[in-house]
Amino acid sequence: QVQLVESGGGSVQPGGSLRLSCAASGFAFSSYIISWFRQPPGKEREWVAGITSDGGRTNYADSVKGRATISRDNVKNMVYLQMNSLKPEDTAVYYCHAARRNDWYWGQGTQVTVSS
């Protein structure tokens, strides 16, 4: 059974940090590109960051560039998103996404709320 399970969300003050985790199982994780998406309240889901299957390349949305770091551990089947200098506009449900050619999976999401 394919599973992507996000964790690490929560409430944090502006300027704070969070590390989101995504645990994968049930598929060939190391051959999939992994991305983080987010959906702010009342808005469309948007791409945040991505990492290649071997972890050799990463890419970020302009809105988080310089504040976010995506990484993966292909031994533990884990992906991480370190978010620093959080802003209220980072408030969203964050989703883990795995993709390979015409095959893709979504996690259930984890809520991040940035508020003073």
Backbone as JSON Lines, residues from 0, in Angstrom:
{"i":0,"aa":"Q","n":[0.84,-1.18,0.0],"ca":[0.0,0.0,0.0],"c":[0.88,1.24,0.0]}
{"i":1,"aa":"V","n":[0.63,2.1,-0.98],"ca":[1.42,3.33,-1.09],"c":[1.0,4.31,0.01]}
{"i":2,"aa":"Q","n":[2.01,4.87,0.67],"ca":[1.74,5.88,1.68],"c":[2.78,6.99,1.63]}
{"i":3,"aa":"L","n":[2.3,8.21,1.75],"ca":[3.14,9.38,1.99],"c":[2.52,10.06,3.22]}
{"i":4,"aa":"V","n":[3.28,10.11,4.29],"ca":[2.74,10.64,5.54],"c":[3.58,11.82,5.98]}
{"i":5,"aa":"E","n":[2.96,13.0,5.96],"ca":[3.65,14.21,6.38],"c":[3.52,14.4,7.89]}
{"i":6,"aa":"S","n":[4.5,15.07,8.45],"ca":[4.47,15.42,9.86],"c":[5.34,16.64,10.07]}
{"i":7,"aa":"G","n":[5.26,17.21,11.27],"ca":[6.12,18.34,11.61],"c":[5.45,19.69,11.52]}
{"i":8,"aa":"G","n":[4.22,19.73,11.05],"ca":[3.51,21.0,11.0],"c":[3.14,21.47,12.39]}
{"i":9,"aa":"G","n":[2.63,22.69,12.45],"ca":[2.21,23.24,13.73],"c":[2.07,24.74,13.64]}
{"i":10,"aa":"S","n":[1.98,25.36,14.8],"ca":[1.86,26.81,14.88],"c":[3.19,27.4,15.29]}
{"i":11,"aa":"V","n":[3.57,28.46,14.63],"ca":[4.85,29.09,14.9],"c":[4.7,30.6,14.69]}
{"i":12,"aa":"Q","n":[5.5,31.36,15.41],"ca":[5.47,32.8,15.26],"c":[6.26,33.23,14.03]}
{"i":13,"aa":"P","n":[5.94,34.38,13.48],"ca":[6.73,34.89,12.36],"c":[8.21,34.95,12.72]}
{"i":14,"aa":"G","n":[9.03,34.56,11.75],"ca":[10.46,34.49,11.99],"c":[10.94,33.15,12.49]}
{"i":15,"aa":"G","n":[10.01,32.29,12.86],"ca":[10.38,30.98,13.38],"c":[10.7,29.98,12.3]}
{"i":16,"aa":"S","n":[10.96,28.75,12.72],"ca":[11.34,27.68,11.8],"c":[10.53,26.43,12.07]}
{"i":17,"aa":"L","n":[10.39,25.64,11.03],"ca":[9.77,24.32,11.15],"c":[10.49,23.37,10.2]}
{"i":18,"aa":"R","n":[10.52,22.11,10.58],"ca":[11.03,21.08,9.69],"c":[9.91,20.09,9.42]}
{"i":19,"aa":"L","n":[9.47,20.05,8.19],"ca":[8.45,19.11,7.79],"c":[9.11,17.82,7.31]}
{"i":20,"aa":"S","n":[8.46,16.71,7.62],"ca":[8.95,15.4,7.19],"c":[7.88,14.68,6.4]}
{"i":21,"aa":"C","n":[8.33,13.82,5.5],"ca":[7.41,13.0,4.72],"c":[7.98,11.6,4.68]}
{"i":22,"aa":"A","n":[7.24,10.66,5.23],"ca":[7.66,9.26,5.25],"c":[6.95,8.52,4.14]}
{"i":23,"aa":"A","n":[7.73,7.85,3.3],"ca":[7.18,7.15,2.14],"c":[7.29,5.64,2.32]}
{"i":24,"aa":"S","n":[6.31,4.95,1.79],"ca":[6.35,3.48,1.81],"c":[5.45,2.93,0.71]}
{"i":25,"aa":"G","n":[5.74,1.7,0.31],"ca":[4.87,1.02,-0.65],"c":[5.18,1.26,-2.11]}
{"i":26,"aa":"F","n":[6.27,1.97,-2.4],"ca":[6.65,2.18,-3.8],"c":[8.17,2.41,-3.86]}
{"i":27,"aa":"A","n":[8.7,2.45,-5.06],"ca":[10.14,2.58,-5.27],"c":[10.58,4.02,-5.07]}
{"i":28,"aa":"F","n":[10.61,4.44,-3.84],"ca":[10.83,5.83,-3.46],"c":[12.05,6.46,-4.15]}
{"i":29,"aa":"S","n":[13.14,5.74,-4.19],"ca":[14.39,6.33,-4.67],"c":[14.37,6.64,-6.17]}
{"i":30,"aa":"S","n":[13.35,6.2,-6.89],"ca":[13.27,6.51,-8.31],"c":[12.27,7.61,-8.63]}
{"i":31,"aa":"Y","n":[11.72,8.22,-7.58],"ca":[10.71,9.26,-7.76],"c":[11.26,10.65,-7.46]}
{"i":32,"aa":"I","n":[10.85,11.6,-8.26],"ca":[11.05,13.01,-7.92],"c":[10.05,13.33,-6.81]}
{"i":33,"aa":"I","n":[10.53,14.04,-5.79],"ca":[9.67,14.41,-4.67],"c":[9.53,15.93,-4.62]}
{"i":34,"aa":"S","n":[8.32,16.36,-4.41],"ca":[8.06,17.79,-4.29],"c":[7.22,18.06,-3.05]}
{"i":35,"aa":"W","n":[7.32,19.27,-2.59],"ca":[6.41,19.79,-1.58],"c":[5.51,20.82,-2.26]}
{"i":36,"aa":"F","n":[4.23,20.72,-1.99],"ca":[3.24,21.69,-2.41],"c":[2.59,22.26,-1.15]}
{"i":37,"aa":"R","n":[1.89,23.35,-1.33],"ca":[1.12,23.89,-0.21],"c":[-0.17,24.52,-0.72]}
{"i":38,"aa":"Q","n":[-1.16,24.54,0.15],"ca":[-2.43,25.16,-0.2],"c":[-2.83,26.12,0.9]}
{"i":39,"aa":"P","n":[-2.65,27.42,0.67],"ca":[-3.07,28.42,1.65],"c":[-4.59,28.43,1.75]}
{"i":40,"aa":"P","n":[-5.12,28.9,2.85],"ca":[-6.58,28.93,3.01],"c":[-7.24,29.75,1.91]}
{"i":41,"aa":"G","n":[-8.22,29.16,1.25],"ca":[-8.97,29.84,0.21],"c":[-8.24,30.0,-1.11]}
{"i":42,"aa":"K","n":[-7.08,29.36,-1.25],"ca":[-6.3,29.51,-2.48],"c":[-6.01,28.16,-3.12]}
{"i":43,"aa":"E","n":[-5.46,28.23,-4.33],"ca":[-5.09,27.02,-5.06],"c":[-3.83,26.41,-4.45]}
{"i":44,"aa":"R","n":[-3.69,25.11,-4.67],"ca":[-2.47,24.44,-4.27],"c":[-1.32,24.93,-5.14]}
{"i":45,"aa":"E","n":[-0.16,25.15,-4.53],"ca":[0.99,25.67,-5.27],"c":[2.24,24.85,-4.96]}
{"i":46,"aa":"W","n":[3.1,24.76,-5.95],"ca":[4.37,24.05,-5.78],"c":[5.31,24.9,-4.94]}
{"i":47,"aa":"V","n":[6.06,24.24,-4.06],"ca":[6.98,24.93,-3.16],"c":[8.44,24.58,-3.47]}
{"i":48,"aa":"A","n":[8.72,23.29,-3.58],"ca":[10.1,22.86,-3.78],"c":[10.12,21.45,-4.34]}
{"i":49,"aa":"G","n":[11.2,21.1,-5.01],"ca":[11.34,19.77,-5.57],"c":[12.76,19.27,-5.47]}
{"i":50,"aa":"I","n":[12.92,17.95,-5.49],"ca":[14.24,17.34,-5.42],"c":[14.25,16.12,-6.34]}
{"i":51,"aa":"T","n":[15.34,15.96,-7.07],"ca":[15.44,14.83,-7.99],"c":[15.57,13.51,-7.22]}
{"i":52,"aa":"S","n":[15.43,12.42,-7.96],"ca":[15.38,11.11,-7.31],"c":[16.65,10.79,-6.54]}
{"i":53,"aa":"D","n":[17.79,11.25,-7.04],"ca":[19.06,10.99,-6.35],"c":[19.44,12.1,-5.39]}
{"i":54,"aa":"G","n":[18.61,13.12,-5.29],"ca":[18.89,14.23,-4.38],"c":[19.92,15.21,-4.91]}
{"i":55,"aa":"G","n":[20.34,15.02,-6.15],"ca":[21.41,15.85,-6.68],"c":[21.0,17.25,-7.07]}
{"i":56,"aa":"R","n":[19.73,17.45,-7.34],"ca":[19.27,18.78,-7.73],"c":[18.02,19.15,-6.97]}
{"i":57,"aa":"T","n":[17.94,20.42,-6.61],"ca":[16.77,20.94,-5.93],"c":[16.31,22.21,-6.63]}
{"i":58,"aa":"N","n":[15.06,22.54,-6.42],"ca":[14.51,23.75,-7.01],"c":[13.44,24.29,-6.07]}
{"i":59,"aa":"Y","n":[13.27,25.62,-6.09],"ca":[12.37,26.26,-5.13],"c":[11.51,27.32,-5.81]}
{"i":60,"aa":"A","n":[10.32,27.49,-5.29],"ca":[9.49,28.6,-5.7],"c":[10.14,29.89,-5.22]}
{"i":61,"aa":"D","n":[9.94,30.95,-5.97],"ca":[10.53,32.24,-5.58],"c":[10.07,32.67,-4.2]}
{"i":62,"aa":"S","n":[8.86,32.29,-3.83],"ca":[8.3,32.73,-2.55],"c":[9.03,32.15,-1.34]}
{"i":63,"aa":"V","n":[9.76,31.05,-1.54],"ca":[10.46,30.42,-0.41],"c":[11.97,30.34,-0.63]}
{"i":64,"aa":"K","n":[12.43,30.76,-1.8],"ca":[13.85,30.65,-2.11],"c":[14.67,31.4,-1.07]}
{"i":65,"aa":"G","n":[15.71,30.75,-0.56],"ca":[16.55,31.34,0.46],"c":[16.06,31.08,1.88]}
{"i":66,"aa":"R","n":[14.83,30.61,2.01],"ca":[14.27,30.31,3.34],"c":[13.95,28.83,3.51]}
{"i":67,"aa":"A","n":[13.95,28.09,2.43],"ca":[13.56,26.68,2.48],"c":[14.67,25.79,1.95]}
{"i":68,"aa":"T","n":[14.77,24.6,2.53],"ca":[15.72,23.6,2.05],"c":[15.01,22.26,2.01]}
{"i":69,"aa":"I","n":[14.98,21.66,0.81],"ca":[14.42,20.33,0.66],"c":[15.56,19.32,0.63]}
{"i":70,"aa":"S","n":[15.36,18.19,1.27],"ca":[16.37,17.14,1.28],"c":[15.67,15.79,1.35]}
{"i":71,"aa":"R","n":[16.42,14.74,1.06],"ca":[15.83,13.4,1.11],"c":[16.85,12.4,1.59]}
{"i":72,"aa":"D","n":[16.35,11.3,2.13],"ca":[17.18,10.19,2.58],"c":[16.61,8.94,1.92]}
{"i":73,"aa":"N","n":[17.28,8.46,0.88],"ca":[16.77,7.31,0.13],"c":[16.97,5.98,0.85]}
{"i":74,"aa":"V","n":[17.67,6.0,1.95],"ca":[17.79,4.79,2.77],"c":[16.59,4.69,3.71]}
{"i":75,"aa":"K","n":[16.23,5.84,4.28],"ca":[15.11,5.87,5.22],"c":[13.77,6.14,4.53]}
{"i":76,"aa":"N","n":[13.8,6.41,3.23],"ca":[12.58,6.77,2.47],"c":[11.88,7.98,3.1]}
{"i":77,"aa":"M","n":[12.68,9.0,3.31],"ca":[12.17,10.21,3.95],"c":[12.52,11.44,3.1]}
{"i":78,"aa":"V","n":[11.64,12.42,3.16],"ca":[11.91,13.72,2.55],"c":[11.65,14.77,3.62]}
{"i":79,"aa":"Y","n":[12.42,15.84,3.56],"ca":[12.3,16.89,4.56],"c":[12.17,18.26,3.87]}
{"i":80,"aa":"L","n":[11.51,19.15,4.55],"ca":[11.46,20.54,4.12],"c":[11.74,21.4,5.34]}
{"i":81,"aa":"Q","n":[12.91,22.0,5.36],"ca":[13.27,22.93,6.43],"c":[12.84,24.32,6.0]}
{"i":82,"aa":"M","n":[12.01,24.95,6.81],"ca":[11.52,26.28,6.51],"c":[11.98,27.22,7.62]}
{"i":83,"aa":"N","n":[12.66,28.28,7.23],"ca":[13.15,29.29,8.18],"c":[12.53,30.63,7.87]}
{"i":84,"aa":"S","n":[12.69,31.54,8.8],"ca":[12.16,32.9,8.63],"c":[10.72,32.88,8.15]}
{"i":85,"aa":"L","n":[9.92,32.1,8.82],"ca":[8.54,31.9,8.38],"c":[7.73,33.19,8.44]}
{"i":86,"aa":"K","n":[6.84,33.33,7.48],"ca":[6.0,34.51,7.37],"c":[4.53,34.09,7.47]}
{"i":87,"aa":"P","n":[3.66,35.01,7.84],"ca":[2.22,34.65,7.88],"c":[1.72,34.09,6.55]}
{"i":88,"aa":"E","n":[2.28,34.55,5.44],"ca":[1.84,34.04,4.13],"c":[2.31,32.62,3.85]}
{"i":89,"aa":"D","n":[3.12,32.07,4.72],"ca":[3.49,30.66,4.59],"c":[2.43,29.74,5.19]}
{"i":90,"aa":"T","n":[1.44,30.32,5.84],"ca":[0.36,29.53,6.42],"c":[-0.36,28.75,5.33]}
{"i":91,"aa":"A","n":[-0.42,27.43,5.5],"ca":[-1.0,26.57,4.47],"c":[-0.98,25.13,4.96]}
{"i":92,"aa":"V","n":[-1.68,24.28,4.23],"ca":[-1.5,22.84,4.39],"c":[-0.4,22.43,3.41]}
{"i":93,"aa":"Y","n":[0.59,21.76,3.93],"ca":[1.75,21.35,3.12],"c":[1.63,19.87,2.77]}
{"i":94,"aa":"Y","n":[1.82,19.59,1.48],"ca":[1.66,18.24,0.96],"c":[2.96,17.74,0.34]}
{"i":95,"aa":"C","n":[3.21,16.48,0.54],"ca":[4.32,15.78,-0.09],"c":[3.78,15.11,-1.36]}
{"i":96,"aa":"H","n":[4.56,15.14,-2.43],"ca":[4.13,14.59,-3.71],"c":[5.29,13.81,-4.33]}
{"i":97,"aa":"A","n":[5.0,12.6,-4.79],"ca":[5.99,11.77,-5.45],"c":[5.57,11.54,-6.89]}
{"i":98,"aa":"A","n":[6.49,11.68,-7.83],"ca":[6.15,11.54,-9.25],"c":[7.24,10.81,-10.02]}
{"i":99,"aa":"R","n":[6.78,9.97,-10.95],"ca":[7.69,9.29,-11.86],"c":[6.92,9.01,-13.12]}
{"i":100,"aa":"R","n":[7.3,9.67,-14.19],"ca":[6.61,9.54,-15.48],"c":[5.11,9.77,-15.27]}
{"i":101,"aa":"N","n":[4.24,8.82,-15.55],"ca":[2.79,9.03,-15.42],"c":[2.24,8.5,-14.11]}
{"i":102,"aa":"D","n":[3.09,8.35,-13.14],"ca":[2.72,7.78,-11.85],"c":[2.98,8.81,-10.77]}
{"i":103,"aa":"W","n":[2.02,9.08,-9.92],"ca":[2.26,10.05,-8.86],"c":[1.37,9.75,-7.65]}
{"i":104,"aa":"Y","n":[1.82,10.24,-6.5],"ca":[1.12,10.03,-5.23],"c":[1.15,11.31,-4.42]}
{"i":105,"aa":"W","n":[0.12,11.46,-3.59],"ca":[0.02,12.61,-2.67],"c":[-0.09,12.11,-1.23]}
{"i":106,"aa":"G","n":[0.46,12.91,-0.33],"ca":[0.23,12.69,1.08],"c":[-1.05,13.38,1.52]}
{"i":107,"aa":"Q","n":[-1.38,13.26,2.8],"ca":[-2.63,13.81,3.3],"c":[-2.47,15.25,3.77]}
{"i":108,"aa":"G","n":[-1.23,15.7,3.92],"ca":[-0.98,17.08,4.28],"c":[-0.74,17.3,5.76]}
{"i":109,"aa":"T","n":[-0.03,18.37,6.06],"ca":[0.21,18.8,7.43],"c":[0.05,20.31,7.49]}
{"i":110,"aa":"Q","n":[-0.66,20.78,8.52],"ca":[-0.98,22.2,8.63],"c":[0.18,22.98,9.23]}
{"i":111,"aa":"V","n":[0.51,24.09,8.58],"ca":[1.49,25.03,9.12],"c":[0.78,26.37,9.28]}
{"i":112,"aa":"T","n":[0.82,26.91,10.49],"ca":[0.2,28.2,10.77],"c":[1.26,29.13,11.33]}
{"i":113,"aa":"V","n":[1.42,30.27,10.68],"ca":[2.4,31.26,11.12],"c":[1.62,32.5,11.57]}
{"i":114,"aa":"S","n":[1.68,32.74,12.85],"ca":[0.88,33.84,13.4],"c":[1.48,34.3,14.71]}
{"i":115,"aa":"S","n":[1.34,35.59,14.97],"ca":[1.8,36.12,16.26],"c":[0.64,36.13,17.26]}
